[in-house]
């Protein structure tokens, strides 16, 4: 009976061979005993070899991902997350390339990013080495790019921004400035960053905040969208924007995906933010409805406290999503964002049980791909299935 080793060991022979030749490699020196103390040295062999050392092609298994914020990716926490992926079912990371501050993960060559100072607040300067390490661990890399909620761009490019009727920039309830989603330049900037991320080694791009602000009507009445064409609706503005992203990135041959409100699958309108389910599933490779139970109103699906019913909320929301997609041939893959955090003092606290209940709801419906979201990028090992070794049987029973 032959037992195959864990994921890291799959590549050990090749990696150690090249490391011995070049006196550097995946970890450069002796492998540390703890993932917490692991230090990265760049896997720079691909720059001298005729072909890349690690395959960065499409993932054949269903994506089971963790959201990794820019600070976690750029710091020592990354090694803890890699260790978690090595020992569980996780096979992908969604990494913030541009988050909702407007800051970037790494120094960018995109002209607008340089002009507005987005490269002055980067989170890491060794992105290639870190990506190479993820690829060596068979972790599929997805670049998350926030589009319309970009206060840095809004403040440095006021002509691209939402204006206040009384002058100056319009701001939301937490005093954040937004860019004008009717403005094509906003979407082109996001597409340029996405293309750069792909060239650096990301295998997929994921766009978030592809919408207008979710603010009360009274607040929105004070907002001026200067780029809006006469009679243009918010829905039309979002449609035009996502078309720009898809058309510009399609030649790169990577999946183009979108995060959208979980309620989009049940809403009859655009939720006041310009998002309509059909507009996304007919152009995207993947749509990611954010079906966090804590974000549903009391009474949703007949539930007094939706946050306390993670299985029922996720199952109902995804059943609606499946039904909305059914009439369309070749509609986008549904990959839900699931809640792996506790929202404030709301009960219950989200333990591995609540997280597994959401995964169970998705997988019972045939949806085997999902992303766990915790804004702090802290995840509970017991909420994930362990990675099982593959056993090959020769000449007898297992």
C-alpha positions as CSV (number, residue, x, y, z in Angstrom):
1,X,0.0,0.0,0.0
2,X,1.4,3.4,-1.0
3,X,0.4,6.5,0.8
4,X,0.8,9.8,-1.1
5,X,2.2,12.7,1.0
6,X,0.6,16.0,1.9
7,X,0.4,18.9,-0.6
8,X,3.8,20.5,0.3
9,X,5.6,17.3,-0.1
10,X,4.2,16.8,-3.6
11,X,6.6,19.4,-4.8
12,X,9.4,18.8,-2.3
13,X,11.7,16.9,-4.6
14,X,11.7,19.5,-7.4
15,X,11.8,22.4,-5.0
16,X,14.7,21.0,-2.9
17,X,16.6,20.1,-6.0
18,X,16.5,23.7,-7.4
19,X,17.1,25.1,-3.9
20,X,20.2,23.1,-3.6
21,X,21.4,24.2,-7.0
22,X,20.7,27.9,-6.4
23,X,21.2,28.1,-2.6
24,X,17.8,29.6,-2.4
25,X,14.3,28.5,-3.1
26,X,11.0,28.2,-1.4
27,X,12.3,29.0,2.1
28,X,15.9,29.7,1.1
29,X,17.4,28.1,4.2
30,X,16.5,25.5,6.7
31,X,12.7,25.0,7.0
32,X,11.6,26.4,10.4
33,X,9.8,24.3,12.9
34,X,6.8,26.7,13.3
35,X,4.7,28.3,10.6
36,X,4.5,31.4,12.8
37,X,8.3,31.9,12.4
38,X,8.5,31.1,8.7
39,X,10.5,33.6,6.7
40,X,10.0,34.0,3.0
41,X,12.8,34.3,0.5
42,X,11.8,34.9,-3.0
43,X,11.5,32.0,-5.4
44,X,13.5,33.8,-8.1
45,X,14.4,30.7,-10.1
46,X,11.7,31.4,-12.7
47,X,13.6,34.5,-13.8
48,X,16.6,32.4,-14.9
49,X,14.9,29.2,-16.0
50,X,13.3,28.9,-19.4
51,X,9.9,28.2,-17.9
52,X,8.3,29.1,-14.5
53,X,9.1,26.7,-11.7
54,X,5.5,26.6,-10.5
55,X,2.3,26.0,-12.6
56,X,-0.1,28.9,-12.2
57,X,-2.8,27.6,-14.4
58,X,-6.5,27.2,-13.8
59,X,-7.7,25.3,-10.7
60,X,-9.5,22.1,-11.6
61,X,-11.0,21.5,-8.1
62,X,-13.9,23.7,-6.8
63,X,-12.5,26.9,-5.2
64,X,-12.6,26.8,-1.4
65,X,-11.1,30.1,-0.4
66,X,-10.2,32.4,2.4
67,X,-10.3,36.2,2.2
68,X,-6.8,37.5,3.0
69,X,-6.6,41.2,3.7
70,X,-3.5,43.1,2.5
71,X,-1.9,43.4,5.9
72,X,-2.2,39.6,6.4
73,X,-0.8,38.9,3.0
74,X,2.1,41.3,3.6
75,X,2.9,40.1,7.1
76,X,3.8,37.0,9.1
77,X,0.2,36.0,9.3
78,X,0.5,34.7,5.7
79,X,2.5,31.7,6.9
80,X,-0.2,30.8,9.4
81,X,-2.8,30.9,6.6
82,X,-0.6,28.9,4.3
83,X,-0.2,26.3,7.0
84,X,-4.0,26.2,7.4
85,X,-4.5,25.7,3.7
86,X,-1.9,22.9,3.7
87,X,-3.7,21.0,6.3
88,X,-7.4,21.6,5.3
89,X,-9.7,21.7,2.3
90,X,-8.7,25.3,1.5
91,X,-7.1,25.7,-1.9
92,X,-7.4,29.4,-2.7
93,X,-6.8,32.9,-1.2
94,X,-8.7,36.0,-2.2
95,X,-6.1,38.8,-1.6
96,X,-6.8,42.5,-1.5
97,X,-4.9,44.2,-4.3
98,X,-6.9,47.4,-3.8
99,X,-9.1,47.6,-0.7
100,X,-11.7,50.2,0.3
101,X,-9.1,52.7,1.4
102,X,-7.8,53.0,-2.1
103,X,-4.3,51.8,-1.1
104,X,-2.6,49.1,-3.1
105,X,-1.1,45.8,-2.1
106,X,2.2,46.5,-3.9
107,X,4.0,49.3,-5.8
108,X,2.1,49.8,-9.1
109,X,3.2,50.9,-12.5
110,X,-0.3,52.2,-13.3
111,X,0.0,55.9,-14.0
112,X,-3.2,56.9,-12.1
113,X,-2.1,54.9,-9.0
114,X,1.2,56.7,-9.0
115,X,-0.3,60.2,-9.5
116,X,-2.8,59.8,-6.6
117,X,-0.3,58.3,-4.2
118,X,-1.8,54.8,-4.1
119,X,1.7,53.4,-4.3
120,X,2.8,55.3,-1.2
121,X,0.6,53.2,1.2
122,X,1.4,49.8,-0.1
123,X,1.3,46.7,2.2
124,X,4.2,44.7,0.8
125,X,7.1,45.1,-1.5
126,X,7.8,41.4,-2.2
127,X,4.6,40.4,-3.8
128,X,6.2,38.2,-6.4
129,X,8.0,36.1,-3.8
130,X,4.9,35.7,-1.7
131,X,2.8,34.7,-4.8
132,X,5.4,32.2,-5.7
133,X,5.2,30.6,-2.3
134,X,1.4,30.4,-2.6
135,X,1.7,28.8,-6.0
136,X,4.3,26.3,-4.6
137,X,1.7,25.3,-2.0
138,X,-0.9,24.8,-4.7
139,X,-2.9,27.8,-3.5
140,X,-4.9,29.5,-6.2
141,X,-4.6,33.2,-6.1
142,X,-7.4,35.7,-6.6
143,X,-6.9,39.5,-6.8
144,X,-9.7,41.4,-5.1
145,X,-10.1,45.0,-6.4
146,X,-12.6,47.5,-4.8
147,X,-14.1,49.8,-7.5
148,X,-16.5,52.5,-6.4
149,X,-15.6,52.9,-2.7
150,X,-12.2,54.5,-3.1
151,X,-11.7,57.6,-0.9
152,X,-8.1,58.1,-2.0
153,X,-9.1,58.3,-5.7
154,X,-12.1,60.4,-4.9
155,X,-10.1,63.0,-3.0
156,X,-7.2,63.1,-5.5
157,X,-9.4,63.1,-8.6
158,X,-12.5,65.2,-7.6
159,X,-13.6,65.3,-11.2
160,X,-14.2,61.5,-10.9
161,X,-16.0,61.7,-7.6
162,X,-19.5,62.0,-6.2
163,X,-20.1,65.7,-5.4
164,X,-22.3,67.3,-2.8
165,X,-25.0,69.7,-3.8
166,X,-23.6,72.3,-1.4
167,X,-20.1,71.9,-2.8
168,X,-17.2,69.7,-2.1
169,X,-17.2,65.9,-2.0
170,X,-20.3,63.9,-1.0
171,X,-19.6,61.5,1.8
172,X,-21.4,58.5,3.2
173,X,-22.6,57.9,6.8
174,X,-19.1,57.1,8.0
175,X,-17.6,60.1,6.2
176,X,-16.1,58.2,3.3
177,X,-15.9,59.8,-0.2
178,X,-16.9,57.7,-3.2
179,X,-16.0,57.9,-6.9
180,X,-18.7,58.3,-9.5
181,X,-19.7,54.9,-10.9
182,X,-21.1,56.6,-14.0
183,X,-17.6,57.7,-14.9
184,X,-15.8,55.3,-17.3
185,X,-12.4,56.4,-16.0
186,X,-13.2,54.8,-12.6
187,X,-13.7,51.4,-14.2
188,X,-10.8,51.7,-16.6
189,X,-8.5,52.4,-13.6
190,X,-9.8,49.2,-11.9
191,X,-9.2,47.2,-15.2
192,X,-5.6,48.5,-15.4
193,X,-4.9,47.4,-11.9
194,X,-6.5,44.0,-12.6
195,X,-4.4,43.5,-15.7
196,X,-1.2,44.3,-13.7
197,X,-2.2,41.8,-11.0
198,X,-2.6,39.1,-13.6
199,X,0.9,39.9,-15.1
200,X,2.3,39.6,-11.6
201,X,0.9,36.1,-11.1
202,X,-2.7,36.3,-9.9
203,X,-4.9,33.6,-11.5
204,X,-8.3,35.4,-11.2
205,X,-9.6,38.9,-10.6
206,X,-12.5,39.7,-8.4
207,X,-14.2,43.1,-8.3
208,X,-16.1,44.4,-5.3
209,X,-18.2,47.5,-4.7
210,X,-19.4,47.4,-8.3
211,X,-22.3,49.6,-7.3
212,X,-23.5,52.9,-6.0
213,X,-23.5,53.8,-2.3
214,X,-26.1,52.0,-0.1
215,X,-27.3,55.1,1.7
216,X,-30.7,56.4,2.6
217,X,-32.7,58.3,-0.1
218,X,-32.3,61.5,1.9
219,X,-28.5,61.2,1.7
220,X,-28.5,60.2,-1.9
221,X,-30.6,63.2,-2.8
222,X,-27.6,65.4,-1.8
223,X,-25.3,63.5,-4.2
224,X,-24.3,64.8,-7.7
225,X,-23.1,62.3,-10.3
226,X,-21.6,64.6,-12.9
227,X,-20.8,61.8,-15.3
228,X,-24.4,60.6,-15.5
229,X,-25.9,60.8,-19.0
230,X,-29.4,62.2,-19.3
231,X,-31.9,59.6,-18.2
232,X,-29.2,57.0,-17.3
233,X,-30.2,54.8,-14.4
234,X,-28.0,53.4,-11.7
235,X,-28.5,49.9,-13.2
236,X,-27.3,51.2,-16.6
237,X,-24.3,52.8,-15.0
238,X,-23.3,49.5,-13.4
239,X,-24.0,47.5,-16.6
240,X,-21.7,49.9,-18.5
241,X,-19.0,49.6,-15.9
242,X,-18.9,45.8,-15.7
243,X,-18.8,45.6,-19.5
244,X,-15.7,47.7,-19.5
245,X,-14.1,45.4,-17.0
246,X,-15.0,42.2,-18.9
247,X,-14.1,43.5,-22.3
248,X,-10.7,44.8,-21.1
249,X,-9.7,41.6,-19.2
250,X,-11.1,39.0,-21.5
251,X,-8.0,38.9,-23.7
252,X,-5.9,37.9,-20.6
253,X,-7.7,34.6,-20.3
254,X,-8.4,34.7,-16.6
255,X,-11.8,34.4,-14.8
256,X,-13.5,37.8,-14.2
257,X,-15.7,37.6,-11.1
258,X,-17.9,40.0,-9.1
259,X,-19.0,40.4,-5.5
260,X,-22.6,41.4,-5.1
261,X,-25.2,41.9,-2.4
262,X,-26.8,38.6,-1.2
263,X,-30.2,40.2,-1.5
264,X,-29.7,40.6,-5.2
265,X,-30.8,37.1,-5.9
266,X,-34.3,37.9,-4.4
267,X,-34.8,41.5,-5.3
268,X,-37.1,42.6,-8.0
269,X,-35.3,45.9,-8.6
270,X,-31.7,47.0,-8.3
271,X,-31.7,47.5,-4.5
272,X,-31.1,51.2,-5.0
273,X,-27.4,50.5,-5.8
274,X,-27.6,49.4,-9.5
275,X,-27.1,45.7,-9.0
276,X,-29.4,43.2,-10.8
277,X,-28.7,39.5,-10.6
278,X,-29.2,38.8,-14.4
279,X,-26.8,41.6,-15.4
280,X,-23.9,39.9,-13.7
281,X,-24.5,36.2,-14.3
282,X,-24.8,36.7,-18.1
283,X,-21.3,38.4,-18.4
284,X,-19.2,37.1,-15.5
285,X,-17.4,33.8,-15.0
286,X,-18.3,33.8,-11.3
287,X,-20.7,35.8,-9.2
288,X,-20.2,35.9,-5.4
289,X,-23.3,36.8,-3.5
290,X,-22.5,37.9,0.0
291,X,-25.0,35.8,1.9
292,X,-23.9,36.7,5.4
293,X,-26.8,35.8,7.8
294,X,-26.0,38.8,10.0
295,X,-26.8,41.1,7.1
296,X,-30.4,40.0,6.6
297,X,-33.3,41.9,8.1
298,X,-35.4,40.5,10.9
299,X,-38.2,38.5,9.2
300,X,-36.2,37.6,6.2
301,X,-37.3,34.1,5.0
302,X,-39.7,34.1,7.9
303,X,-36.9,34.1,10.5
304,X,-37.1,36.3,13.6
305,X,-33.3,36.3,14.0
306,X,-31.6,35.4,10.6
307,X,-28.2,35.6,12.2
308,X,-29.1,32.7,14.4
309,X,-30.2,30.6,11.5
310,X,-27.1,30.3,9.2
311,X,-28.1,27.1,7.5
312,X,-31.6,28.3,6.6
313,X,-30.5,31.8,5.5
314,X,-27.8,30.5,3.2
315,X,-29.9,27.7,1.8
316,X,-32.8,30.0,1.0
317,X,-30.6,32.7,-0.5
318,X,-28.8,30.2,-2.7
319,X,-31.9,28.4,-3.8
320,X,-33.2,31.8,-5.1
321,X,-29.9,32.4,-6.8
322,X,-30.0,29.0,-8.6
323,X,-33.6,29.7,-9.7
324,X,-32.7,33.1,-11.1
325,X,-29.8,31.6,-13.0
326,X,-31.7,28.6,-14.4
327,X,-33.2,30.2,-17.5
328,X,-29.8,31.3,-18.8
329,X,-27.5,29.0,-20.7
330,X,-23.8,29.2,-19.6
331,X,-24.7,31.5,-16.7
332,X,-21.9,32.3,-14.2
333,X,-20.8,30.0,-11.5
334,X,-22.3,30.8,-8.1
335,X,-19.6,31.0,-5.4
336,X,-21.0,32.5,-2.2
337,X,-19.2,34.5,0.4
338,X,-20.0,32.9,3.7
339,X,-19.8,34.5,7.2
340,X,-16.7,33.5,9.2
341,X,-17.0,36.4,11.7
342,X,-19.2,37.5,14.6
343,X,-20.8,40.9,14.0
344,X,-20.4,43.0,17.1
345,X,-22.5,41.8,20.0
346,X,-25.1,40.0,17.9
347,X,-25.7,36.5,19.0
348,X,-24.8,33.8,18.4
349,X,-21.0,34.0,18.2
350,X,-19.9,32.4,15.0
351,X,-18.1,29.2,16.0
352,X,-17.0,26.4,13.7
353,X,-20.6,25.0,13.9
354,X,-22.2,28.2,12.4
355,X,-19.6,28.3,9.7
356,X,-20.0,24.6,8.8
357,X,-23.8,25.0,8.7
358,X,-23.4,27.6,5.9
359,X,-21.0,25.3,4.0
360,X,-23.5,22.4,4.4
361,X,-26.3,24.5,3.0
362,X,-24.3,25.4,-0.1
363,X,-23.0,22.0,-0.7
364,X,-26.4,20.3,-0.3
365,X,-27.5,22.4,-3.2
366,X,-24.6,21.3,-5.3
367,X,-22.6,24.4,-4.8
368,X,-19.1,23.1,-3.8
369,X,-17.3,26.4,-4.2
370,X,-17.3,29.2,-1.6
371,X,-15.2,31.8,0.1
372,X,-15.0,32.5,3.9
373,X,-15.0,36.1,4.9
374,X,-13.5,37.5,8.1
375,X,-12.3,41.1,7.8
376,X,-9.4,40.3,10.1
377,X,-8.4,37.2,8.1
378,X,-8.6,35.0,11.2
379,X,-10.1,31.6,10.7
380,X,-11.0,28.7,12.9
381,X,-9.3,25.4,11.9
382,X,-12.2,23.3,13.2
383,X,-14.6,25.0,10.7
384,X,-12.7,23.3,7.9
385,X,-12.4,19.7,6.8
386,X,-8.9,18.3,7.1
387,X,-6.9,17.6,3.9
388,X,-6.9,13.9,3.5
389,X,-4.0,12.0,2.1
390,X,-4.6,10.1,-1.1
391,X,-4.1,6.3,-0.7
392,X,-3.1,4.1,-3.6
393,X,-3.8,0.4,-3.2
394,X,-1.6,-2.2,-4.9
395,X,-2.1,-5.9,-4.6
396,X,-4.5,-5.9,-1.7
397,X,-7.2,-4.2,0.3
398,X,-6.8,-0.7,1.7
